[in-house]
C-alpha cells in the first residue's frame, strides 16, 4: 500500500475541431495527475465511433501515429485510477459499446454507491458485463431505457446514486453530466477557434488554449454538437457536496476548482496551519510535490525561512506498482532525495498535504533522521483522515487509515517525529470561498451526505464477476 490517496479519474471532450484526437491527447496529458493506470480516446466522424485505450500513461498509450489515426469531428478522453475494479485493460476507458440505439462511449470520474445493486439486477435479467467497473452499469441502464423512455439518458441518470461526472460520446454529439451534489469538478470551455470542450479541470482548458466558460451545474446535462451547446436538467441540484480533497491534494495547483484557484487555497491552508500550530524551528521544508504550496503559506505566516530540503527524482517510476513492500520502500528512497547539508543539525517543520496510511511518510521521516535532522515537526494541511470514502477516493477501507482509532500522539510516535499537528476542519473550510456546508468532509468527519447502507469495496464487482464463471 502506498501512503498517497488516489483518485478516479480525469475526463475531457471536444466537439467540432479538425484535430479532435490531438486536443484530447493534450487535455489528458494536462490531467495526468488524476489517473496514471490507463488512458483512452474515442472519436466520432458523425456516423461511427472508434476508440483506442491502453494501460499506462498518456504518453505510453498514444504514439503520434495512433493519435493521427483517430479522425473525427468530436471526441472524449479519460485518465484512470481505479476505485471500482482493478487495474486491468478491460477496465480502461472510455468504454465503447454497441446497443440498440447505436454506439456510445463513456468516460467517468466518481464512484457509484449503488452499482452493485444495479449490476445484480441486470445480471439477473441476463445482461452480460465485460468489465468490473461501476461505469459499465450506466451503459446497461441507457440501453434498457432506449425504447421505453422519451429521454433515455435522463431516465438512466435517475437511477444513479453517488459521485459522477460523465462524458458520453454518441455519433452526433457529446453529453456532459454532473451529479446533483457536484462532488467532482466538471467545466466547460471554448477554444480560440470557437470549438466547445469539457474537462475535469481548467488546467486542461489552458493546455489547449481554451477559455473557461462555466462549470457544468450539479444535476445538469450539457450537449455539445454541430448546433453548439444546449442544456437540460435531469435533477434538481442538491445541497452541494464538493470534495474538499480536490483542493487539499488532487487538483493541479493552476486549476480553478469550485470557484477557487487551487494554489491560493493551498497557501491559505498553510497559513492557517501556521496559526494553529506554531513551533520554533530553523526551516520550513515542503514534502514534494504536493506539500509545497502549503509550506509556502506556512513559511509566510510564521516568518520562518522556506528551504528545499527534499528534492524529487523525476525519473523514478511510480512506487505504487512495485510488487513488494521492500521494493516500494526502495523506490521511495530513490524518488525523494534529502539534501543533507540543508537539514543536518536543523530543527525542521515539514509540511505535507495529508497522511493516509502512514507507511511512506514514516520512511520519509526516517530519511531526514539519517541525514542528521535535529528535530522534525510534521505539519499536515488537512485534518486526520479517519473514515472511508465511497465517492471517488481510493481509501474505502478505514482499517488501512493510520488516523483511524489512533491519537495524534500515537501517530507521531509511529511516524518518528517530535511533534505532529493536523489542520482543523474549521481551518480547512475557512480556506475556501464557498459556504462550509457546500463541501463534503466525510473522510475527516464521518458525516456522509448520502447514506451508504451497503458499502462496495474496490474489487467487489470483480469478485462478483468471477463467481458467475466458477
ABEGO torsion letter per residue (X at the ends): XBABBBBOBBBBBBBGBAAAAAAAAAAAAAAAAAEAABBBBBBBAGABBBBBBBBEBAAAABBAAAAAABBBABBBBBBBBBABEBBBAAABOBBBBBBAAEBBBBBBBEBBAAAAAAAAAAAAAGBBBABABAAAAAAAAAAAAAAABABAAAAAAAABBEBBBBBBBBAABBBBBBBAAGABBBBBBBBAAGBBBBBABAAAAAAAGBBBABBBBBGBBBBBBAAEBBBBBABBBBBBBBBAAAAAAABBAABBBGGBBAAAAAAAAAAAAAAABBBBBABBBBBOAAAAAAAAAAAAAAGBBBBBABBBBAABBBAAABABAAAAAAAAAAABBBBAAAABGBBBBBBBABBAAGAAAAAAAAAAAAAGBABBBBBBABBBBABBBAAGBBBABAAABAABGBBAAAAAAAAGBABBBBBBAAAAAAABABBAAABBAAAAAGBBABBBABBBBAAAAAAAAAAAAX
